[in-house]
Amino acid sequence: MKMFKKILIANRGEIAVRIIRACRELGVATVAVHSTADEHAMHVKLADESVCIGGPKPSESYLNIPAVLAAAEVTAAEAIHPGYGFLAENAKFAEIAEKLGFMFIGPTPEHIRTMGDKITALETARTLGLPTIPGSNGPIEGVDAAMVVAKHIGLPVIVKAAAGGGGRGMKVALAEKDLRNAIEMAMSEAQAAFGDSRVYLEKYLQTPRHIEVQVLCDTHGQVSILGERDCSLQRRHQKILEETPSPAVNHAQRSKLFATVAAACRKLGYRGAGTFEFLYENGEFYFIEMNTRLQVEHPITEMVTGIDIVAEQIRVAAGEHLRYAHESIMPRGHSIECRINAEDPETFAPSPGMITDYYAPGGLGVRVDSALYSGAKVPPYYDATVAKLIVHGATRAECITRLDRALREFVVGGIKTNIPLHRRLVAEDWFKAGDYTIHTLEKYLNIK
């Protein structure tokens, strides 16, 4: 198989920088696309070539499919890496790209489409032998029909948008009096956010953890499971901090889960990197969705396995065999990632602006993925995450100690960040004990 000569990166910020670094180590030339707001961004500076594809709003640039594909055409790129967010899980984009002769570095358009619709994904998961949460087993037509199903399942229930993501179109009804309003709000929010008002219902678990399993699959039938990540510390369904391995899962549970996921991948015939996401409660796992892309939190898996997931994505797309058999992967130690967001740590209001001072922590077991530098601008148009602090230690306790030290060293001046919040979290006894669920952070922050 022949490695690509040039890859276009259809993204920005730290993930674009991350992909450029992997390409450089593989000897592959890179093309950065950028909006007018990102003219002086780090990914533009590091890439071998760059193309301005539109205005500052995502719809004018990073979500503009014709502009991205035109940039690939004029630069003679052979493949496109979408990173995460923007067009990463857009089946139409992947389909058009491959019809035009570009290799889409990700799964097939069919798998993106199947897993992108949450109802179809749940139906598919059941056929693959994955356990799911009791629910409506399909979309609910209308509020009255949803009321009947919710009463049959039993309260509390959670109403979810079929075409959802990022926590939008999700409402919880704890009591019957809240049910109609939750359904109506979820349907309205889903229509506004996704142009699709379909919703489905699931039993609402009271104290679950969010556990996800990282997979890598090649086009030759080989499947590698790279371990699980605990992503339970969330605010409004947005992950804040992730760790691996999960402090709540034992060896027997982990082995059974991995075997189930590996079998599902083989039945699906999956290609590339992906993540199976589960809720975990009382020793049981329940599939909730699959992300058919690279995850924001992939670095912690890289830290414990020593495997460059981005490089493997590229190799798989080029037709190569996976270099790591599942049986040979032996995760070592513990890793935690903190998402550093450009936001007020108390109000969570966005905080764009000019970076006046920047110092990234270092030392043994410390990694920072970021596109920041002193003098860089953080535009107001994009995701708030501007850096990821990743640490590794021989044990979880050592990892937490190292994380605390690294957070104290981290300097980002000119804007507000949530670094103070992370410093508070790692000092809490419940965090040190690994005793938390997906509801813990919101209770801690007193979010209703």
Protein Blocks (a to p, Z undefined) as FASTA:
>chain_A
ZZdfbdcddbehjllmmmmmmmmmnopacdddddfklmmgmklmmpmbdcdfbdfblklm
mmmmklmmmmmmmnopabdcehjgjjlmgmklmmmmmmnopacedddfklmmmmmpmklm
mmmmmmnopacdddehpacehjklmmmmmmmnopadddddfkggehiaiacdfbfklmmm
mmmmmmmmmmmmnopabdcdddddfbbccddddddddfeopacdebjcdfkbcgehiafb
dcdddfkbcfklmmmmmmmmmmmmmmnopghjdddddddeehiacdfbdcdbddfklmmm
mmmnopafklmmmmmmnopacfbdfklpccehjddddddddddfklopacedddfbdcdd
edehiacddfbdehiacdfkbcfbfbdcddddfblklmmmmmmmmmmmpccehiacfklm
mmmmmmpmklmnopacfklmmmmnopZZ
